[in-house]
């Protein structure tokens, strides 16, 4: 009788834990940064890449405008207290904390990193990840949809104005040329998308997955352009590993403060649990997709350092908010909870939190 050989145990592929969403798109962003460091565009190639990037930014904001439902935004005005709370968190409290961090210069943050950190505080909130995390935590998903949409719409105007006011010359100042760039690269394409939505909206819905790649490809091109300019200009010699570590620590404190203030502050304002969840996730996040194109317009050759804090904060907020959402999902179901939040999120076509 032949002896039995022990059964081989199948080796499972190493994967990050579910509560640690290392998004594939973030890895693509990091790969794009590495490509720009190793093979930066220069000379004639840089001019071609910059022109293509400018067109990509315009296309990006056109798609934003074409996909934003004006009717949903108007219907959401009924919950105006919640939306004002999110807008106040995004465009008032965040900038105030960013200004308070000015005391960390130059001991903790360099002036260049501080400019990027302050710009991070001026960027609008996310839409997709705010909705997805609100759904996971069993919060008010329709409110998160409207709050994220309002924030993105307001950010097209408020973010450049606040950057010009608070960052001054480091963001190009409020010159006529800067205003024209903002109008023609960001606002005009967005308004064109809103105007043409009735004709192109159905097409965008049918080809949502393909157009998602267009969105992300446009942002990768913006990142490559910005970091190429930074490498050619030599700005990366100004950053050390110790400074990057300090930046991560400051951003961790910023995120912790905003998560606490939005949660407990919303409770003090009388919002119920479902609304508090929507306020916490929509009011504590910053949009990488909106911030990167804006930075490329506002900062020019210095955009690489300006977007670095935003890129780091983006991955940090995904990781932390995934943990918070999972914990909130285990809370006892309140008697007056709004029904079927997950279904509402799926009906809105919301992608995974890492989008």
PyMOL commands that set and color helices and strands:
alter all, ss='L'
color gray80, all
select helices_A, chain A and resi 24-38+43-67+70-104+111-122+128-136+141-171+176-206+208-233+235-238+241-268+273-283+288-329+341-347
alter helices_A, ss='H'
color red, helices_A
deselect
rebuild
show_as cartoon
